[in-house]
Structures are given as structure tokens and as C-alpha cells.
Amino acid sequence: MKLSCRSNAVLQPAPTLKEALENAQCKFGDRTGKKIYQLRLNLATPAVTTAEKSNAPAVGLPTLDGFLSYVAFRAALGNVLNANPNLAKQLLWQWNIALRHQEMWIDFELPLRKIPLTGLNPLYDCSVGLPVDVNGDILIPVGAFFTSNSQQFKIYPEIVDSIPLRRRVSEPFGRPIGLKSKLNTGGGSTKALDNRLYFPLTKSYVFFFRGDKSGVERLLDFALKQQIGLGKKTTLGYGQLASFEVRQCSDVKATWTRTLSGPIYSNDRLALIKDLPYDRVFARREISEIPDTRNQELFGCERFALIATIETYGAYCPPYWLREQRTQIVRYGSIIQER
């Protein structure tokens, strides 16, 4: 019993370490500008993604705000370690706790424009990562498909390779092993998994964002130097970054949608390229005759109608992996129509 008490004490959050991390976070410049930037993130090794645990017919795409929040945490961790190398073990525990418990996660400032929402967590003015195909076309998610600048639809087999089901068999079936108690297959290190992973067939992703361009570049430089990968299984070498390019896009008018065109789409159809809270999308549609400049900046039009929405249960802002962040969302790949 005493050992259990000591073990629990070791795993308790340390407020002083959390405060040290908050004080060591990166500082950024002005993030309120309206300029839209395009970030092209080039990969040295294939990234590994997973589909969301829902019925949404879309491959999981990387998120810029989620990736940068992880990099910002790592940067603050490095700053504290450089100043206090004797706290290495304590910070390691704090790091593990923060990745699993909402009350210890720190919402670090990001170099992205923040969109406040009444009664909800704020949104960041950025898109999901759009794959770039072998022809250099940016692929836009549309339901269960992707469409390129050449107006051709592409389905999963052309976009990703599916890895066989990954299973962790925790029960010693048919083995001469005696267990004092039954293993917990519902969670922890002995959790039984049946998840499908994917290799996106792309060497680059494109993100659109508003905010502090130099701040984004600074975090990405840190990620390159520290070999922080994109996606899952990065400690095994997947999703390593090769390089990145950031440039201003004067021809792009919105960060949350892309215009659809082609034989079956008119020019007033837009595909969402960001997960958004359902209440936000429903409230911003054509319910008011008053022109809305915020809608114009984010959605590319002042008023719109919902045409084909993919509604599911998930997170729309970092930290994406925390269960407490999940709510009803409209997923990228949904279609709206300009009014």
C-alpha cells in the first residue's frame, strides 16, 4: 500500500513545472493581419495517418494548429531544460501527464490568427493539410473523394496506401503463461487495438493560414532541427520533415474553403478545408441580410447554404487528441453553396 501511495505521488501534476513551461513559451508578433499565406511542407519520409473514429468518409489529414501546438510545447520544454537541466526527470513526467490530462495541457500561444467564439474554444485561421499529387496539383477533399486543380476526382486507392490492421494481442492465448489477474484490454499499454493506418501517397502538404509568418517559420525551423515529425509513429521515423516554403497568396480569398469547379459543380460551390463546430457553421449561414465581413474572410462569401455536410463527433482545435475536446463538428470535405 505504501508503494502504491509513493507511485501515485510521483505521477501527480506539478504546478511549479507547469508555470515554468508557460513562462518559457515562444513569443510571437502581430497575428491579426488579413494576409493569407501558403505553407508547403515537404516530407523526407512518408507520414502515417489514421482515419477518425467515426463514419466520416475521409482520410485523416494533418492540422497546422495541432502540429504547431505540439512543436510549441516541445520548444518550451527545451527552454526549461536548458535553464534547469536538473529538472529533466520531473519534466519528463510532466510531459507525459500533459499529453493525457486536459487540466495539465497548456494552451500555448501559436503564431496563427485566433478567431474567438462565444461559449466555445477559439478557432485558428488555418486550413487542414491538403495533399499535393505527383503532378503538383493541390488535392481538395470532397466527401469520400479528392478533386485536383485539373478537375479530376481521385479516390482513396489513388491517394493513400492502407496498412494492414494493426493489432496488439494482449491475452496469452495458447501460451503456458500464468497471470495473477486478467489484463485490462480496454485501455493503457495492454489495450487491444484494431486500427487501420494509412500512408498518404504524397511528399508534400499545403496549408493556408493567417498570422505571424516569421513565427510559423521559427517553429518549423525548430521542428526540423529537433526532427519532430508530422502524423503518427514519428518516433519510428515516419513523417520526418525535409523542408518548407511560406509565401503570400494574393489570389486566395479564404482559409476555410476552396472553390469547386467542373462538370458537376458550379462556381458557387465551396468545399470546407477545415473541421468546424457545427453550431458555428449553422449560425453563419444565410440567416441574416446584413453583409458579414468575417464570413467573407473565412468562408469566401458573405452568406451560404449547407449543401452536403459531413457531421461527426470530433475536435476542431488543439489539443485534438483529448477526449474532452470532442463535440459535434462539420468535417472538412463538406460542401456549402454561396448565396
C-alpha positions as CSV (number, residue, x, y, z in Angstrom):
1,M,0.0,0.0,0.0
2,K,2.8,2.4,0.8
3,L,4.5,1.7,-2.6
4,S,1.2,2.5,-4.3
5,C,1.0,5.8,-2.5
6,R,4.5,6.7,-3.4
7,S,3.8,5.8,-7.1
8,N,0.7,7.9,-7.2
9,A,2.6,10.8,-5.7
10,V,5.2,10.7,-8.4
11,L,2.5,10.9,-11.1
12,Q,0.8,13.9,-9.6
13,P,0.9,17.1,-11.7
14,A,3.5,19.7,-10.6
15,P,2.1,23.3,-10.7
16,T,5.6,24.8,-10.5
17,L,6.7,22.9,-13.6
18,K,3.6,23.9,-15.5
19,E,4.2,27.5,-14.6
20,A,7.8,27.2,-15.7
21,L,6.7,25.8,-19.1
22,E,4.1,28.6,-19.5
23,N,6.8,31.2,-18.8
24,A,9.2,29.6,-21.3
25,Q,6.8,29.5,-24.2
26,C,7.7,31.3,-27.5
27,K,6.6,34.8,-28.1
28,F,5.2,35.9,-31.5
29,G,4.5,39.1,-33.3
30,D,1.2,40.5,-34.7
31,R,-1.3,37.8,-35.7
32,T,-4.2,40.0,-36.6
33,G,-3.3,40.7,-40.2
34,K,-5.6,39.7,-43.1
35,K,-2.9,38.5,-45.5
36,I,-3.2,34.8,-46.4
37,Y,0.0,32.7,-46.6
38,Q,0.6,29.3,-48.2
39,L,2.8,26.9,-46.4
40,R,4.1,23.9,-48.3
41,L,5.5,21.3,-46.0
42,N,7.8,18.8,-47.8
43,L,8.4,15.4,-46.2
44,A,11.6,13.3,-46.1
45,T,9.7,10.1,-45.1
46,P,6.1,9.1,-45.6
47,A,3.7,10.3,-43.0
48,V,1.3,7.9,-41.2
49,T,-2.2,8.9,-40.5
50,T,-5.3,7.2,-39.2
51,A,-9.0,7.7,-40.0
52,E,-11.1,9.3,-37.3
53,K,-13.1,7.0,-35.2
54,S,-16.4,7.9,-36.9
55,N,-18.3,7.1,-40.1
56,A,-16.9,10.2,-41.9
57,P,-15.8,9.0,-45.3
58,A,-12.5,10.9,-45.4
59,V,-8.8,10.1,-44.8
60,G,-7.4,11.8,-41.8
61,L,-5.5,15.0,-42.9
62,P,-2.9,16.8,-40.7
63,T,-3.8,20.0,-38.9
64,L,-1.5,23.0,-38.8
65,D,-2.7,24.3,-35.5
66,G,-2.4,20.8,-33.9
67,F,1.1,20.3,-35.2
68,L,2.3,23.7,-34.2
69,S,0.8,23.3,-30.7
70,Y,2.9,20.2,-30.2
71,V,6.0,22.0,-31.5
72,A,5.4,24.9,-29.2
73,F,5.2,22.5,-26.2
74,R,8.5,20.9,-27.3
75,A,10.1,24.3,-27.7
76,A,9.0,25.4,-24.2
77,L,10.2,22.1,-22.8
78,G,13.6,22.6,-24.3
79,N,13.8,26.2,-23.0
80,V,13.1,25.0,-19.4
81,L,15.6,22.1,-19.7
82,N,18.3,24.4,-21.0
83,A,17.8,26.7,-18.0
84,N,17.3,23.9,-15.4
85,P,18.9,20.6,-16.6
86,N,18.4,19.1,-13.1
87,L,14.6,19.1,-13.7
88,A,14.9,16.6,-16.6
89,K,13.1,13.7,-14.9
90,Q,10.4,15.8,-13.4
91,L,9.8,17.5,-16.8
92,L,9.5,14.1,-18.5
93,W,6.7,13.1,-16.1
94,Q,5.1,16.5,-16.6
95,W,5.3,16.0,-20.4
96,N,3.6,12.6,-20.2
97,I,0.9,13.9,-17.8
98,A,0.1,16.9,-20.0
99,L,-0.4,14.7,-23.1
100,R,-3.1,12.7,-21.3
101,H,-4.9,15.1,-18.9
102,Q,-6.8,18.2,-20.0
103,E,-6.2,20.1,-16.8
104,M,-2.4,19.9,-17.3
105,W,-2.3,20.6,-21.0
106,I,-1.1,24.1,-21.7
107,D,-2.7,26.1,-24.5
108,F,0.4,27.7,-25.8
109,E,0.2,30.8,-27.9
110,L,0.5,30.0,-31.6
111,P,1.7,32.3,-34.5
112,L,-1.8,31.9,-36.0
113,R,-4.7,34.4,-36.1
114,K,-7.2,33.4,-33.5
115,I,-11.0,33.5,-34.1
116,P,-12.9,33.9,-30.7
117,L,-16.2,32.1,-30.4
118,T,-18.9,32.8,-27.8
119,G,-19.2,29.8,-25.4
120,L,-16.7,27.7,-27.4
121,N,-13.0,27.2,-27.7
122,P,-11.4,29.7,-30.2
123,L,-10.7,28.7,-33.8
124,Y,-7.5,29.2,-35.7
125,D,-7.5,30.8,-39.1
126,C,-5.9,28.0,-41.0
127,S,-6.8,25.0,-43.2
128,V,-6.1,21.3,-42.9
129,G,-3.1,19.9,-44.8
130,L,-4.1,19.5,-48.5
131,P,-2.1,16.7,-50.2
132,V,-0.1,17.5,-53.3
133,D,-0.1,14.9,-56.1
134,V,2.7,13.8,-58.4
135,N,1.5,16.4,-61.0
136,G,1.9,19.2,-58.4
137,D,-1.9,19.7,-58.1
138,I,-3.3,20.5,-54.6
139,L,-6.0,17.9,-53.8
140,I,-9.2,19.2,-52.2
141,P,-11.3,16.8,-50.1
142,V,-14.9,16.5,-51.3
143,G,-16.9,13.9,-49.3
144,A,-15.2,10.5,-49.9
145,F,-13.1,11.9,-52.9
146,F,-10.4,14.4,-53.6
147,T,-10.5,16.7,-56.6
148,S,-7.5,18.4,-58.1
149,N,-6.9,21.6,-60.0
150,S,-7.3,19.5,-63.1
151,Q,-10.9,18.8,-62.0
152,Q,-10.4,15.1,-61.8
153,F,-11.8,13.1,-58.9
154,K,-9.5,10.7,-57.1
155,I,-10.5,8.1,-54.6
156,Y,-8.6,6.5,-51.6
157,P,-6.5,4.0,-53.6
158,E,-5.1,6.8,-55.6
159,I,-4.4,9.0,-52.5
160,V,-3.3,6.5,-49.8
161,D,-2.0,3.1,-49.2
162,S,-3.8,1.2,-46.5
163,I,-1.6,-0.6,-44.0
164,P,-2.9,-3.9,-42.7
165,L,-4.8,-3.9,-39.5
166,R,-2.5,-3.3,-36.6
167,R,-3.3,-5.5,-33.6
168,R,-1.7,-5.8,-30.1
169,V,-2.7,-9.2,-28.8
170,S,-2.6,-8.8,-25.1
171,E,-4.2,-12.1,-23.9
172,P,-1.6,-15.0,-24.0
173,F,-3.9,-17.4,-25.9
174,G,-2.4,-20.9,-26.1
175,R,0.7,-20.0,-24.2
176,P,2.0,-21.5,-21.0
177,I,1.8,-18.3,-19.1
178,G,0.0,-17.9,-15.8
179,L,-1.4,-14.4,-14.9
180,K,-2.3,-13.4,-11.4
181,S,-5.0,-11.1,-12.7
182,K,-6.8,-10.5,-16.0
183,L,-5.1,-7.9,-18.2
184,N,-7.0,-4.7,-19.0
185,T,-7.6,-4.8,-22.7
186,G,-9.8,-1.7,-22.7
187,G,-7.0,0.8,-22.1
188,G,-3.4,1.5,-21.2
189,S,-0.4,-0.3,-22.5
190,T,-2.3,-3.6,-22.8
191,K,-5.2,-2.1,-24.8
192,A,-6.4,-4.3,-27.6
193,L,-6.1,-2.3,-30.9
194,D,-7.8,-2.8,-34.2
195,N,-6.9,0.4,-36.0
196,R,-6.2,0.9,-39.7
197,L,-3.3,3.2,-40.6
198,Y,-2.6,4.9,-43.9
199,F,0.4,6.0,-45.9
200,P,-0.7,9.1,-47.8
201,L,0.8,8.9,-51.3
202,T,2.2,12.5,-51.1
203,K,5.6,14.0,-50.4
204,S,4.1,17.5,-49.6
205,Y,1.1,19.1,-47.9
206,V,-0.2,22.6,-48.4
207,F,-1.7,24.7,-45.6
208,F,-3.3,28.1,-45.8
209,F,-3.2,30.4,-42.8
210,R,-3.3,34.0,-41.5
211,G,-1.0,35.1,-38.7
212,D,2.7,35.8,-37.9
213,K,4.6,34.4,-40.9
214,S,8.0,34.6,-39.2
215,G,6.6,32.9,-36.1
216,V,5.4,29.9,-38.1
217,E,8.8,29.7,-39.8
218,R,10.5,29.8,-36.4
219,L,8.5,26.9,-35.0
220,L,9.1,24.9,-38.2
221,D,12.8,25.6,-38.1
222,F,12.8,24.2,-34.5
223,A,10.8,21.1,-35.7
224,L,13.4,20.5,-38.5
225,K,16.3,20.8,-36.1
226,Q,14.7,18.6,-33.4
227,Q,13.4,16.1,-36.0
228,I,9.8,16.5,-34.9
229,G,7.7,14.6,-37.4
230,L,4.2,15.0,-38.8
231,G,1.5,12.5,-38.1
232,K,1.7,9.2,-36.1
233,K,4.6,6.9,-35.4
234,T,7.1,9.7,-35.8
235,T,9.5,8.1,-33.2
236,L,9.9,5.3,-35.7
237,G,11.0,7.7,-38.4
238,Y,7.7,8.4,-40.2
239,G,6.6,11.9,-41.2
240,Q,10.1,13.5,-41.0
241,L,10.2,17.0,-42.4
242,A,12.6,17.7,-45.3
243,S,11.9,21.4,-45.9
244,F,9.1,24.1,-46.1
245,E,8.2,27.1,-48.1
246,V,6.0,30.0,-47.0
247,R,4.7,32.6,-49.4
248,Q,1.9,35.2,-49.5
249,C,-1.1,34.2,-51.7
250,S,-2.9,37.3,-53.0
251,D,-5.1,35.1,-55.2
252,V,-6.5,33.1,-52.3
253,K,-9.5,34.7,-50.6
254,A,-10.4,32.3,-47.7
255,T,-8.7,29.8,-45.4
256,W,-11.6,27.5,-44.6
257,T,-13.0,26.8,-48.1
258,R,-11.8,26.1,-51.7
259,T,-13.9,26.7,-54.8
260,L,-15.1,23.6,-56.6
261,S,-15.4,23.6,-60.4
262,G,-16.0,21.1,-63.1
263,P,-18.9,19.3,-65.0
264,I,-21.0,18.7,-61.9
265,Y,-20.1,21.8,-59.8
266,S,-20.9,25.4,-60.5
267,N,-18.5,28.1,-59.3
268,D,-20.7,28.9,-56.3
269,R,-19.9,25.6,-54.6
270,L,-17.2,25.6,-51.9
271,A,-15.6,22.7,-50.1
272,L,-14.7,23.1,-46.5
273,I,-11.0,22.5,-45.8
274,K,-11.2,22.8,-42.0
275,D,-13.1,20.9,-39.3
276,L,-15.5,23.4,-37.7
277,P,-18.0,23.3,-34.8
278,Y,-21.5,22.6,-36.2
279,D,-23.1,25.4,-34.2
280,R,-20.6,27.9,-35.8
281,V,-21.3,26.8,-39.4
282,F,-25.1,26.6,-38.9
283,A,-25.1,30.1,-37.3
284,R,-23.0,31.7,-40.1
285,R,-25.1,30.6,-43.0
286,E,-27.7,32.7,-44.8
287,I,-29.8,33.7,-41.7
288,S,-29.1,37.4,-41.9
289,E,-29.4,40.0,-44.7
290,I,-26.5,42.0,-43.1
291,P,-23.2,41.5,-45.0
292,D,-20.7,39.6,-42.8
293,T,-17.1,40.5,-43.4
294,R,-15.9,37.7,-41.2
295,N,-17.7,35.2,-43.3
296,Q,-16.1,36.7,-46.4
297,E,-12.6,36.3,-44.9
298,L,-13.0,32.8,-43.6
299,F,-15.6,31.1,-46.0
300,G,-15.0,33.2,-49.1
301,C,-18.6,34.5,-49.2
302,E,-20.9,36.6,-47.0
303,R,-23.8,34.1,-46.8
304,F,-24.0,30.4,-47.8
305,A,-26.3,27.4,-47.6
306,L,-25.4,24.0,-46.4
307,I,-25.4,21.5,-49.3
308,A,-23.7,18.3,-48.3
309,T,-22.3,18.3,-44.8
310,I,-20.4,15.5,-43.1
311,E,-21.4,15.8,-39.5
312,T,-19.5,13.8,-36.9
313,Y,-18.1,13.9,-33.4
314,G,-14.6,15.2,-33.0
315,A,-12.3,18.1,-32.2
316,Y,-11.9,21.3,-34.2
317,C,-8.9,22.8,-32.3
318,P,-5.9,21.6,-30.4
319,P,-5.3,19.5,-28.5
320,Y,-7.0,17.2,-30.9
321,W,-6.2,14.0,-29.1
322,L,-8.0,14.9,-25.8
323,R,-11.4,13.3,-25.5
324,E,-12.7,16.4,-23.6
325,Q,-12.2,18.4,-26.8
326,R,-14.7,16.5,-28.8
327,T,-18.0,18.0,-29.9
328,Q,-20.4,18.0,-32.9
329,I,-18.4,19.2,-35.9
330,V,-18.8,19.7,-39.6
331,R,-15.9,17.9,-41.2
332,Y,-13.7,19.0,-44.0
333,G,-14.9,17.7,-47.3
334,S,-18.4,19.1,-46.6
335,I,-19.9,21.3,-49.4
336,I,-21.6,24.8,-49.0
337,Q,-23.1,27.0,-51.6
338,E,-22.6,30.7,-51.9
339,R,-25.7,32.9,-51.7
